């Protein structure tokens, strides 16, 4: 099965959920021994890859690619499950659980720039390779009534005002926004 999901939306937790393993504690996921891919030279959202010929139905493959034709071209007859929630909330959670620890001791300007780069890279990727809802299975976290859905909603709906500010700046000014200058005015840093 191919599990396709936005960064931060809990695709690896979903894999644990499917296997009947504990998944409800927040952990930093390091992508150890994962099978994943990103087509082309663009952003490699997942970190290890295995040749497609080595993948059979015993694998639960995780990827941030959400474009069906790319998934079908790469994985042919495998079942595709896509996990959906709004991109802003997913990236906010991705920042909190996977990336923030790399910036903790850095000045706020560098943290803001890190948030901006995460948003920029992700938005550019999904603009180049548009998300569609074609899949064998859809998990919509907003309406999923399982423990997985409930757990993920709680984490995805946590507010981070700085991240939300950076998202709004990107929305308003785009990828070339002078984020540090705008942030200095906003936060008087």
Helices and strands as residue ranges (DSSP letters): E 2-5, H 11-19, G 52-54, E 61-63, H 68-75, E 80-84, H 87-94, I 95-99, G 100-102, H 108-128, E 137-140, H 147-156, H 161-173, H 179-187
